[in-house]
């Protein structure tokens, strides 16, 4: 194989690789963009869930405090009226 044939063979391989890499590169960009969007949606969903859990926790605590206060008040009234 002479230098000219070697150059031609190398160029053919590089041309094939460039065509493949261009397509693959484009696919990778699309995949990364979709992955980033998916991560954003998951983070937003997690944040909404976290806020809901905190909200329900606050409601539960306030309900417990209210129930306990009411129960103590009723017991106090019973003791005072007897």
PDB file of N, CA, C and O in Angstrom:
ATOM      1  N   UNK A   1       0.854  -1.165   0.000  1.00  0.00           N
ATOM      2  CA  UNK A   1       0.000   0.000   0.000  1.00  0.00           C
ATOM      3  C   UNK A   1       0.898   1.225   0.000  1.00  0.00           C
ATOM      4  O   UNK A   1       1.794   1.360   0.834  1.00  0.00           O
ATOM      5  N   UNK A   2       0.640   2.122  -0.957  1.00  0.00           N
ATOM      6  CA  UNK A   2       1.458   3.329  -1.020  1.00  0.00           C
ATOM      7  C   UNK A   2       0.819   4.442  -0.189  1.00  0.00           C
ATOM      8  O   UNK A   2      -0.267   4.268   0.365  1.00  0.00           O
ATOM      9  N   UNK A   3       1.486   5.557  -0.110  1.00  0.00           N
ATOM     10  CA  UNK A   3       1.052   6.683   0.716  1.00  0.00           C
ATOM     11  C   UNK A   3      -0.293   7.211   0.238  1.00  0.00           C
ATOM     12  O   UNK A   3      -1.137   7.567   1.061  1.00  0.00           O
ATOM     13  N   UNK A   4      -0.507   7.269  -1.036  1.00  0.00           N
ATOM     14  CA  UNK A   4      -1.760   7.776  -1.594  1.00  0.00           C
ATOM     15  C   UNK A   4      -2.931   6.881  -1.207  1.00  0.00           C
ATOM     16  O   UNK A   4      -3.984   7.379  -0.810  1.00  0.00           O
ATOM     17  N   UNK A   5      -2.759   5.583  -1.315  1.00  0.00           N
ATOM     18  CA  UNK A   5      -3.818   4.639  -0.944  1.00  0.00           C
ATOM     19  C   UNK A   5      -4.099   4.707   0.558  1.00  0.00           C
ATOM     20  O   UNK A   5      -5.246   4.644   1.001  1.00  0.00           O
ATOM     21  N   UNK A   6      -3.013   4.840   1.325  1.00  0.00           N
ATOM     22  CA  UNK A   6      -3.159   4.945   2.782  1.00  0.00           C
ATOM     23  C   UNK A   6      -3.949   6.205   3.149  1.00  0.00           C
ATOM     24  O   UNK A   6      -4.842   6.150   3.995  1.00  0.00           O
ATOM     25  N   UNK A   7      -3.627   7.335   2.521  1.00  0.00           N
ATOM     26  CA  UNK A   7      -4.354   8.576   2.762  1.00  0.00           C
ATOM     27  C   UNK A   7      -5.824   8.419   2.395  1.00  0.00           C
ATOM     28  O   UNK A   7      -6.709   8.870   3.121  1.00  0.00           O
ATOM     29  N   UNK A   8      -6.071   7.779   1.266  1.00  0.00           N
ATOM     30  CA  UNK A   8      -7.449   7.585   0.820  1.00  0.00           C
ATOM     31  C   UNK A   8      -8.218   6.703   1.802  1.00  0.00           C
ATOM     32  O   UNK A   8      -9.374   6.986   2.115  1.00  0.00           O
ATOM     33  N   UNK A   9      -7.587   5.643   2.283  1.00  0.00           N
ATOM     34  CA  UNK A   9      -8.241   4.743   3.248  1.00  0.00           C
ATOM     35  C   UNK A   9      -8.527   5.481   4.550  1.00  0.00           C
ATOM     36  O   UNK A   9      -9.604   5.339   5.128  1.00  0.00           O
ATOM     37  N   UNK A  10      -7.567   6.262   5.004  1.00  0.00           N
ATOM     38  CA  UNK A  10      -7.763   7.024   6.242  1.00  0.00           C
ATOM     39  C   UNK A  10      -8.894   8.029   6.067  1.00  0.00           C
ATOM     40  O   UNK A  10      -9.739   8.165   6.951  1.00  0.00           O
ATOM     41  N   UNK A  11      -8.922   8.730   4.947  1.00  0.00           N
ATOM     42  CA  UNK A  11      -9.980   9.710   4.689  1.00  0.00           C
ATOM     43  C   UNK A  11     -11.355   9.051   4.628  1.00  0.00           C
ATOM     44  O   UNK A  11     -12.332   9.616   5.121  1.00  0.00           O
ATOM     45  N   UNK A  12     -11.443   7.864   4.028  1.00  0.00           N
ATOM     46  CA  UNK A  12     -12.718   7.149   3.972  1.00  0.00           C
ATOM     47  C   UNK A  12     -13.212   6.804   5.374  1.00  0.00           C
ATOM     48  O   UNK A  12     -14.387   6.973   5.698  1.00  0.00           O
ATOM     49  N   UNK A  13     -12.287   6.320   6.190  1.00  0.00           N
ATOM     50  CA  UNK A  13     -12.654   5.963   7.566  1.00  0.00           C
ATOM     51  C   UNK A  13     -13.083   7.213   8.332  1.00  0.00           C
ATOM     52  O   UNK A  13     -14.075   7.183   9.060  1.00  0.00           O
ATOM     53  N   UNK A  14     -12.350   8.298   8.173  1.00  0.00           N
ATOM     54  CA  UNK A  14     -12.709   9.533   8.861  1.00  0.00           C
ATOM     55  C   UNK A  14     -14.045  10.072   8.370  1.00  0.00           C
ATOM     56  O   UNK A  14     -14.837  10.568   9.172  1.00  0.00           O
ATOM     57  N   UNK A  15     -14.313   9.987   7.078  1.00  0.00           N
ATOM     58  CA  UNK A  15     -15.604  10.435   6.550  1.00  0.00           C
ATOM     59  C   UNK A  15     -16.743   9.618   7.142  1.00  0.00           C
ATOM     60  O   UNK A  15     -17.773  10.177   7.518  1.00  0.00           O
ATOM     61  N   UNK A  16     -16.573   8.313   7.230  1.00  0.00           N
ATOM     62  CA  UNK A  16     -17.604   7.455   7.834  1.00  0.00           C
ATOM     63  C   UNK A  16     -17.796   7.812   9.301  1.00  0.00           C
ATOM     64  O   UNK A  16     -18.922   7.900   9.790  1.00  0.00           O
ATOM     65  N   UNK A  17     -16.686   8.014   9.991  1.00  0.00           N
ATOM     66  CA  UNK A  17     -16.754   8.350  11.407  1.00  0.00           C
ATOM     67  C   UNK A  17     -17.426   9.699  11.614  1.00  0.00           C
ATOM     68  O   UNK A  17     -18.232   9.849  12.532  1.00  0.00           O
ATOM     69  N   UNK A  18     -17.108  10.685  10.777  1.00  0.00           N
ATOM     70  CA  UNK A  18     -17.719  12.013  10.902  1.00  0.00           C
ATOM     71  C   UNK A  18     -19.224  11.941  10.693  1.00  0.00           C
ATOM     72  O   UNK A  18     -19.984  12.589  11.412  1.00  0.00           O
ATOM     73  N   UNK A  19     -19.654  11.159   9.717  1.00  0.00           N
ATOM     74  CA  UNK A  19     -21.094  11.031   9.481  1.00  0.00           C
ATOM     75  C   UNK A  19     -21.757  10.373  10.677  1.00  0.00           C
ATOM     76  O   UNK A  19     -22.818  10.817  11.116  1.00  0.00           O
ATOM     77  N   UNK A  20     -21.165   9.349  11.196  1.00  0.00           N
ATOM     78  CA  UNK A  20     -21.711   8.652  12.359  1.00  0.00           C
ATOM     79  C   UNK A  20     -21.665   9.548  13.584  1.00  0.00           C
ATOM     80  O   UNK A  20     -22.647   9.651  14.319  1.00  0.00           O
ATOM     81  N   UNK A  21     -20.530  10.194  13.805  1.00  0.00           N
ATOM     82  CA  UNK A  21     -20.374  11.049  14.978  1.00  0.00           C
ATOM     83  C   UNK A  21     -21.332  12.232  14.935  1.00  0.00           C
ATOM     84  O   UNK A  21     -21.851  12.640  15.974  1.00  0.00           O
ATOM     85  N   UNK A  22     -21.573  12.784  13.764  1.00  0.00           N
ATOM     86  CA  UNK A  22     -22.501  13.901  13.654  1.00  0.00           C
ATOM     87  C   UNK A  22     -23.897  13.482  14.073  1.00  0.00           C
ATOM     88  O   UNK A  22     -24.570  14.199  14.813  1.00  0.00           O
ATOM     89  N   UNK A  23     -24.328  12.334  13.608  1.00  0.00           N
ATOM     90  CA  UNK A  23     -25.646  11.811  13.959  1.00  0.00           C
ATOM     91  C   UNK A  23     -25.672  11.464  15.442  1.00  0.00           C
ATOM     92  O   UNK A  23     -26.615  11.814  16.152  1.00  0.00           O
ATOM     93  N   UNK A  24     -24.646  10.782  15.898  1.00  0.00           N
ATOM     94  CA  UNK A  24     -24.572  10.396  17.307  1.00  0.00           C
ATOM     95  C   UNK A  24     -24.501  11.636  18.188  1.00  0.00           C
ATOM     96  O   UNK A  24     -25.143  11.705  19.236  1.00  0.00           O
ATOM     97  N   UNK A  25     -23.720  12.603  17.757  1.00  0.00           N
ATOM     98  CA  UNK A  25     -23.585  13.831  18.526  1.00  0.00           C
ATOM     99  C   UNK A  25     -24.942  14.529  18.653  1.00  0.00           C
ATOM    100  O   UNK A  25     -25.306  15.011  19.725  1.00  0.00           O
ATOM    101  N   UNK A  26     -25.672  14.575  17.559  1.00  0.00           N
ATOM    102  CA  UNK A  26     -27.011  15.177  17.572  1.00  0.00           C
ATOM    103  C   UNK A  26     -27.939  14.404  18.507  1.00  0.00           C
ATOM    104  O   UNK A  26     -28.688  15.002  19.279  1.00  0.00           O
ATOM    105  N   UNK A  27     -27.885  13.075  18.436  1.00  0.00           N
ATOM    106  CA  UNK A  27     -28.698  12.243  19.333  1.00  0.00           C
ATOM    107  C   UNK A  27     -28.334  12.488  20.788  1.00  0.00           C
ATOM    108  O   UNK A  27     -29.208  12.538  21.653  1.00  0.00           O
ATOM    109  N   UNK A  28     -27.052  12.638  21.055  1.00  0.00           N
ATOM    110  CA  UNK A  28     -26.609  12.891  22.428  1.00  0.00           C
ATOM    111  C   UNK A  28     -27.138  14.225  22.932  1.00  0.00           C
ATOM    112  O   UNK A  28     -27.585  14.329  24.074  1.00  0.00           O
ATOM    113  N   UNK A  29     -27.087  15.243  22.082  1.00  0.00           N
ATOM    114  CA  UNK A  29     -27.616  16.557  22.480  1.00  0.00           C
ATOM    115  C   UNK A  29     -29.107  16.456  22.802  1.00  0.00           C
ATOM    116  O   UNK A  29     -29.566  16.993  23.810  1.00  0.00           O
ATOM    117  N   UNK A  30     -29.847  15.780  21.957  1.00  0.00           N
ATOM    118  CA  UNK A  30     -31.276  15.630  22.183  1.00  0.00           C
ATOM    119  C   UNK A  30     -31.523  14.881  23.487  1.00  0.00           C
ATOM    120  O   UNK A  30     -32.384  15.268  24.278  1.00  0.00           O
ATOM    121  N   UNK A  31     -30.762  13.800  23.711  1.00  0.00           N
ATOM    122  CA  UNK A  31     -30.913  13.021  24.940  1.00  0.00           C
ATOM    123  C   UNK A  31     -30.620  13.875  26.167  1.00  0.00           C
ATOM    124  O   UNK A  31     -31.366  13.839  27.146  1.00  0.00           O
ATOM    125  N   UNK A  32     -29.544  14.637  26.115  1.00  0.00           N
ATOM    126  CA  UNK A  32     -29.168  15.473  27.263  1.00  0.00           C
ATOM    127  C   UNK A  32     -30.234  16.526  27.525  1.00  0.00           C
ATOM    128  O   UNK A  32     -30.569  16.789  28.680  1.00  0.00           O
ATOM    129  N   UNK A  33     -30.775  17.134  26.469  1.00  0.00           N
ATOM    130  CA  UNK A  33     -31.834  18.126  26.646  1.00  0.00           C
ATOM    131  C   UNK A  33     -33.072  17.494  27.277  1.00  0.00           C
ATOM    132  O   UNK A  33     -33.679  18.075  28.176  1.00  0.00           O
ATOM    133  N   UNK A  34     -33.447  16.301  26.807  1.00  0.00           N
ATOM    134  CA  UNK A  34     -34.604  15.610  27.382  1.00  0.00           C
ATOM    135  C   UNK A  34     -34.334  15.233  28.834  1.00  0.00           C
ATOM    136  O   UNK A  34     -35.222  15.335  29.679  1.00  0.00           O
ATOM    137  N   UNK A  35     -33.118  14.802  29.122  1.00  0.00           N
ATOM    138  CA  UNK A  35     -32.752  14.418  30.481  1.00  0.00           C
ATOM    139  C   UNK A  35     -32.808  15.625  31.408  1.00  0.00           C
ATOM    140  O   UNK A  35     -33.282  15.515  32.539  1.00  0.00           O
ATOM    141  N   UNK A  36     -32.331  16.772  30.941  1.00  0.00           N
ATOM    142  CA  UNK A  36     -32.368  17.992  31.750  1.00  0.00           C
ATOM    143  C   UNK A  36     -33.817  18.380  32.038  1.00  0.00           C
ATOM    144  O   UNK A  36     -34.151  18.729  33.171  1.00  0.00           O
ATOM    145  N   UNK A  37     -34.677  18.321  31.025  1.00  0.00           N
ATOM    146  CA  UNK A  37     -36.095  18.646  31.221  1.00  0.00           C
ATOM    147  C   UNK A  37     -36.741  17.680  32.215  1.00  0.00           C
ATOM    148  O   UNK A  37     -37.523  18.094  33.070  1.00  0.00           O
ATOM    149  N   UNK A  38     -36.413  16.405  32.100  1.00  0.00           N
ATOM    150  CA  UNK A  38     -36.961  15.409  33.030  1.00  0.00           C
ATOM    151  C   UNK A  38     -36.511  15.698  34.457  1.00  0.00           C
ATOM    152  O   UNK A  38     -37.311  15.606  35.389  1.00  0.00           O
ATOM    153  N   UNK A  39     -35.243  16.045  34.637  1.00  0.00           N
ATOM    154  CA  UNK A  39     -34.722  16.373  35.971  1.00  0.00           C
ATOM    155  C   UNK A  39     -35.444  17.606  36.535  1.00  0.00           C
ATOM    156  O   UNK A  39     -35.771  17.650  37.720  1.00  0.00           O
ATOM    157  N   UNK A  40     -35.687  18.596  35.684  1.00  0.00           N
ATOM    158  CA  UNK A  40     -36.394  19.798  36.138  1.00  0.00           C
ATOM    159  C   UNK A  40     -37.800  19.432  36.602  1.00  0.00           C
ATOM    160  O   UNK A  40     -38.253  19.895  37.649  1.00  0.00           O
ATOM    161  N   UNK A  41     -38.496  18.594  35.817  1.00  0.00           N
ATOM    162  CA  UNK A  41     -39.850  18.187  36.206  1.00  0.00           C
ATOM    163  C   UNK A  41     -39.822  17.416  37.521  1.00  0.00           C
ATOM    164  O   UNK A  41     -40.683  17.629  38.376  1.00  0.00           O
ATOM    165  N   UNK A  42     -38.854  16.529  37.697  1.00  0.00           N
ATOM    166  CA  UNK A  42     -38.749  15.759  38.941  1.00  0.00           C
ATOM    167  C   UNK A  42     -38.465  16.675  40.124  1.00  0.00           C
ATOM    168  O   UNK A  42     -39.043  16.505  41.197  1.00  0.00           O
ATOM    169  N   UNK A  43     -37.572  17.648  39.929  1.00  0.00           N
ATOM    170  CA  UNK A  43     -37.257  18.580  41.014  1.00  0.00           C
ATOM    171  C   UNK A  43     -38.473  19.431  41.378  1.00  0.00           C
ATOM    172  O   UNK A  43     -38.730  19.680  42.556  1.00  0.00           O
ATOM    173  N   UNK A  44     -39.223  19.878  40.359  1.00  0.00           N
ATOM    174  CA  UNK A  44     -40.426  20.664  40.627  1.00  0.00           C
ATOM    175  C   UNK A  44     -41.473  19.815  41.354  1.00  0.00           C
ATOM    176  O   UNK A  44     -42.121  20.281  42.290  1.00  0.00           O
ATOM    177  N   UNK A  45     -41.628  18.566  40.911  1.00  0.00           N
ATOM    178  CA  UNK A  45     -42.579  17.660  41.560  1.00  0.00           C
ATOM    179  C   UNK A  45     -42.157  17.406  43.004  1.00  0.00           C
ATOM    180  O   UNK A  45     -43.001  17.399  43.900  1.00  0.00           O
ATOM    181  N   UNK A  46     -40.868  17.198  43.239  1.00  0.00           N
ATOM    182  CA  UNK A  46     -40.358  16.974  44.590  1.00  0.00           C
ATOM    183  C   UNK A  46     -40.615  18.196  45.472  1.00  0.00           C
ATOM    184  O   UNK A  46     -41.011  18.058  46.629  1.00  0.00           O
ATOM    185  N   UNK A  47     -40.390  19.385  44.925  1.00  0.00           N
ATOM    186  CA  UNK A  47     -40.593  20.614  45.699  1.00  0.00           C
ATOM    187  C   UNK A  47     -42.070  20.787  46.060  1.00  0.00           C
ATOM    188  O   UNK A  47     -42.390  21.146  47.193  1.00  0.00           O
ATOM    189  N   UNK A  48     -42.981  20.532  45.100  1.00  0.00           N
ATOM    190  CA  UNK A  48     -44.411  20.626  45.401  1.00  0.00           C
ATOM    191  C   UNK A  48     -44.801  19.608  46.470  1.00  0.00           C
ATOM    192  O   UNK A  48     -45.571  19.928  47.376  1.00  0.00           O
ATOM    193  N   UNK A  49     -44.279  18.389  46.372  1.00  0.00           N
ATOM    194  CA  UNK A  49     -44.575  17.346  47.355  1.00  0.00           C
ATOM    195  C   UNK A  49     -44.045  17.743  48.728  1.00  0.00           C
ATOM    196  O   UNK A  49     -44.727  17.559  49.737  1.00  0.00           O
ATOM    197  N   UNK A  50     -42.837  18.285  48.769  1.00  0.00           N
ATOM    198  CA  UNK A  50     -42.235  18.713  50.036  1.00  0.00           C
ATOM    199  C   UNK A  50     -43.101  19.797  50.683  1.00  0.00           C
ATOM    200  O   UNK A  50     -43.343  19.766  51.890  1.00  0.00           O
ATOM    201  N   UNK A  51     -43.561  20.747  49.881  1.00  0.00           N
ATOM    202  CA  UNK A  51     -44.402  21.815  50.420  1.00  0.00           C
ATOM    203  C   UNK A  51     -45.733  21.263  50.928  1.00  0.00           C
ATOM    204  O   UNK A  51     -46.237  21.708  51.959  1.00  0.00           O
ATOM    205  N   UNK A  52     -46.297  20.302  50.214  1.00  0.00           N
ATOM    206  CA  UNK A  52     -47.549  19.704  50.673  1.00  0.00           C
ATOM    207  C   UNK A  52     -47.358  18.960  51.989  1.00  0.00           C
ATOM    208  O   UNK A  52     -48.192  19.059  52.889  1.00  0.00           O
ATOM    209  N   UNK A  53     -46.277  18.226  52.099  1.00  0.00           N
ATOM    210  CA  UNK A  53     -46.015  17.475  53.332  1.00  0.00           C
ATOM    211  C   UNK A  53     -45.823  18.439  54.499  1.00  0.00           C
ATOM    212  O   UNK A  53     -46.347  18.207  55.588  1.00  0.00           O
ATOM    213  N   UNK A  54     -45.084  19.503  54.279  1.00  0.00           N
ATOM    214  CA  UNK A  54     -44.891  20.497  55.342  1.00  0.00           C
ATOM    215  C   UNK A  54     -46.233  21.128  55.721  1.00  0.00           C
ATOM    216  O   UNK A  54     -46.526  21.308  56.903  1.00  0.00           O
ATOM    217  N   UNK A  55     -47.046  21.461  54.715  1.00  0.00           N
ATOM    218  CA  UNK A  55     -48.362  22.054  54.983  1.00  0.00           C
ATOM    219  C   UNK A  55     -49.244  21.118  55.788  1.00  0.00           C
ATOM    220  O   UNK A  55     -49.868  21.532  56.765  1.00  0.00           O
ATOM    221  N   UNK A  56     -49.299  19.841  55.375  1.00  0.00           N
ATOM    222  CA  UNK A  56     -50.117  18.877  56.114  1.00  0.00           C
ATOM    223  C   UNK A  56     -49.559  18.633  57.519  1.00  0.00           C
ATOM    224  O   UNK A  56     -50.316  18.392  58.459  1.00  0.00           O
ATOM    225  N   UNK A  57     -48.237  18.696  57.655  1.00  0.00           N
ATOM    226  CA  UNK A  57     -47.639  18.557  58.988  1.00  0.00           C
ATOM    227  C   UNK A  57     -48.069  19.691  59.906  1.00  0.00           C
ATOM    228  O   UNK A  57     -48.395  19.471  61.072  1.00  0.00           O
ATOM    229  N   UNK A  58     -48.066  20.907  59.367  1.00  0.00           N
ATOM    230  CA  UNK A  58     -48.500  22.067  60.155  1.00  0.00           C
ATOM    231  C   UNK A  58     -49.971  21.923  60.531  1.00  0.00           C
ATOM    232  O   UNK A  58     -50.351  22.169  61.676  1.00  0.00           O
ATOM    233  N   UNK A  59     -50.798  21.523  59.565  1.00  0.00           N
ATOM    234  CA  UNK A  59     -52.226  21.340  59.850  1.00  0.00           C
ATOM    235  C   UNK A  59     -52.428  20.279  60.924  1.00  0.00           C
ATOM    236  O   UNK A  59     -53.263  20.449  61.813  1.00  0.00           O
ATOM    237  N   UNK A  60     -51.672  19.188  60.849  1.00  0.00           N
ATOM    238  CA  UNK A  60     -51.795  18.109  61.835  1.00  0.00           C
ATOM    239  C   UNK A  60     -51.402  18.598  63.225  1.00  0.00           C
ATOM    240  O   UNK A  60     -52.089  18.309  64.205  1.00  0.00           O
ATOM    241  N   UNK A  61     -50.307  19.332  63.312  1.00  0.00           N
ATOM    242  CA  UNK A  61     -49.858  19.856  64.606  1.00  0.00           C
ATOM    243  C   UNK A  61     -50.903  20.819  65.173  1.00  0.00           C
ATOM    244  O   UNK A  61     -51.248  20.738  66.352  1.00  0.00           O
ATOM    245  N   UNK A  62     -51.399  21.718  64.345  1.00  0.00           N
ATOM    246  CA  UNK A  62     -52.404  22.676  64.821  1.00  0.00           C
ATOM    247  C   UNK A  62     -53.689  21.972  65.246  1.00  0.00           C
ATOM    248  O   UNK A  62     -54.327  22.367  66.223  1.00  0.00           O
ATOM    249  N   UNK A  63     -54.067  20.927  64.508  1.00  0.00           N
ATOM    250  CA  UNK A  63     -55.255  20.165  64.886  1.00  0.00           C
ATOM    251  C   UNK A  63     -55.044  19.495  66.235  1.00  0.00           C
ATOM    252  O   UNK A  63     -55.938  19.496  67.081  1.00  0.00           O
ATOM    253  N   UNK A  64     -53.857  18.922  66.437  1.00  0.00           N
ATOM    254  CA  UNK A  64     -53.544  18.286  67.725  1.00  0.00           C
ATOM    255  C   UNK A  64     -53.568  19.284  68.866  1.00  0.00           C
ATOM    256  O   UNK A  64     -54.107  19.003  69.936  1.00  0.00           O
ATOM    257  N   UNK A  65     -52.988  20.443  68.638  1.00  0.00           N
ATOM    258  CA  UNK A  65     -52.984  21.481  69.668  1.00  0.00           C
ATOM    259  C   UNK A  65     -54.415  21.925  69.962  1.00  0.00           C
ATOM    260  O   UNK A  65     -54.793  22.094  71.121  1.00  0.00           O
ATOM    261  N   UNK A  66     -55.203  22.112  68.911  1.00  0.00           N
ATOM    262  CA  UNK A  66     -56.601  22.523  69.095  1.00  0.00           C
ATOM    263  C   UNK A  66     -57.399  21.476  69.845  1.00  0.00           C
ATOM    264  O   UNK A  66     -58.160  21.811  70.753  1.00  0.00           O
ATOM    265  N   UNK A  67     -57.239  20.226  69.484  1.00  0.00           N
ATOM    266  CA  UNK A  67     -57.962  19.138  70.144  1.00  0.00           C
ATOM    267  C   UNK A  67     -57.546  19.042  71.616  1.00  0.00           C
ATOM    268  O   UNK A  67     -58.387  18.904  72.504  1.00  0.00           O
ATOM    269  N   UNK A  68     -56.242  19.118  71.855  1.00  0.00           N
ATOM    270  CA  UNK A  68     -55.750  19.056  73.231  1.00  0.00           C
ATOM    271  C   UNK A  68     -56.259  20.213  74.064  1.00  0.00           C
ATOM    272  O   UNK A  68     -56.666  20.028  75.211  1.00  0.00           O
ATOM    273  N   UNK A  69     -56.239  21.408  73.490  1.00  0.00           N
ATOM    274  CA  UNK A  69     -56.742  22.588  74.201  1.00  0.00           C
ATOM    275  C   UNK A  69     -58.227  22.438  74.513  1.00  0.00           C
ATOM    276  O   UNK A  69     -58.669  22.740  75.622  1.00  0.00           O
ATOM    277  N   UNK A  70     -58.987  21.975  73.539  1.00  0.00           N
ATOM    278  CA  UNK A  70     -60.427  21.775  73.744  1.00  0.00           C
ATOM    279  C   UNK A  70     -60.660  20.750  74.848  1.00  0.00           C
ATOM    280  O   UNK A  70     -61.496  20.956  75.727  1.00  0.00           O
ATOM    281  N   UNK A  71     -59.919  19.650  74.800  1.00  0.00           N
ATOM    282  CA  UNK A  71     -60.080  18.599  75.816  1.00  0.00           C
ATOM    283  C   UNK A  71     -59.738  19.145  77.208  1.00  0.00           C
ATOM    284  O   UNK A  71     -60.468  18.879  78.163  1.00  0.00           O
ATOM    285  N   UNK A  72     -58.660  19.892  77.337  1.00  0.00           N
ATOM    286  CA  UNK A  72     -58.290  20.483  78.629  1.00  0.00           C
ATOM    287  C   UNK A  72     -59.345  21.487  79.088  1.00  0.00           C
ATOM    288  O   UNK A  72     -59.674  21.542  80.273  1.00  0.00           O
ATOM    289  N   UNK A  73     -59.867  22.266  78.173  1.00  0.00           N
ATOM    290  CA  UNK A  73     -60.904  23.233  78.512  1.00  0.00           C
ATOM    291  C   UNK A  73     -62.159  22.526  79.031  1.00  0.00           C
ATOM    292  O   UNK A  73     -62.736  22.946  80.034  1.00  0.00           O
ATOM    293  N   UNK A  74     -62.579  21.468  78.359  1.00  0.00           N
ATOM    294  CA  UNK A  74     -63.767  20.724  78.791  1.00  0.00           C
ATOM    295  C   UNK A  74     -63.528  20.132  80.177  1.00  0.00           C
ATOM    296  O   UNK A  74     -64.420  20.193  81.024  1.00  0.00           O
ATOM    297  N   UNK A  75     -62.373  19.572  80.429  1.00  0.00           N
ATOM    298  CA  UNK A  75     -62.052  19.007  81.747  1.00  0.00           C
ATOM    299  C   UNK A  75     -62.032  20.104  82.808  1.00  0.00           C
ATOM    300  O   UNK A  75     -62.511  19.897  83.923  1.00  0.00           O
ATOM    301  N   UNK A  76     -61.486  21.259  82.471  1.00  0.00           N
ATOM    302  CA  UNK A  76     -61.447  22.373  83.402  1.00  0.00           C
ATOM    303  C   UNK A  76     -62.866  22.829  83.757  1.00  0.00           C
ATOM    304  O   UNK A  76     -63.178  23.069  84.924  1.00  0.00           O
ATOM    305  N   UNK A  77     -63.717  22.944  82.737  1.00  0.00           N
ATOM    306  CA  UNK A  77     -65.099  23.361  82.963  1.00  0.00           C
ATOM    307  C   UNK A  77     -65.824  22.333  83.844  1.00  0.00           C
ATOM    308  O   UNK A  77     -66.587  22.720  84.729  1.00  0.00           O
ATOM    309  N   UNK A  78     -65.604  21.056  83.620  1.00  0.00           N
ATOM    310  CA  UNK A  78     -66.227  20.015  84.430  1.00  0.00           C
ATOM    311  C   UNK A  78     -65.816  20.145  85.898  1.00  0.00           C
ATOM    312  O   UNK A  78     -66.645  20.014  86.799  1.00  0.00           O
ATOM    313  N   UNK A  79     -64.526  20.405  86.124  1.00  0.00           N
ATOM    314  CA  UNK A  79     -64.032  20.527  87.498  1.00  0.00           C
ATOM    315  C   UNK A  79     -64.593  21.778  88.176  1.00  0.00           C
ATOM    316  O   UNK A  79     -64.924  21.753  89.362  1.00  0.00           O
ATOM    317  N   UNK A  80     -64.695  22.854  87.430  1.00  0.00           N
ATOM    318  CA  UNK A  80     -65.166  24.112  88.009  1.00  0.00           C
ATOM    319  C   UNK A  80     -66.659  24.028  88.324  1.00  0.00           C
ATOM    320  O   UNK A  80     -67.107  24.554  89.343  1.00  0.00           O
ATOM    321  N   UNK A  81     -67.421  23.376  87.466  1.00  0.00           N
ATOM    322  CA  UNK A  81     -68.874  23.327  87.675  1.00  0.00           C
ATOM    323  C   UNK A  81     -69.286  22.293  88.692  1.00  0.00           C
ATOM    324  O   UNK A  81     -70.441  22.316  89.117  1.00  0.00           O
ATOM    325  N   UNK A  82     -68.466  21.430  89.095  1.00  0.00           N
ATOM    326  CA  UNK A  82     -68.860  20.406  90.082  1.00  0.00           C
ATOM    327  C   UNK A  82     -68.482  20.836  91.444  1.00  0.00           C
ATOM    328  O   UNK A  82     -68.728  20.114  92.410  1.00  0.00           O
TER     329      UNK A  82
END
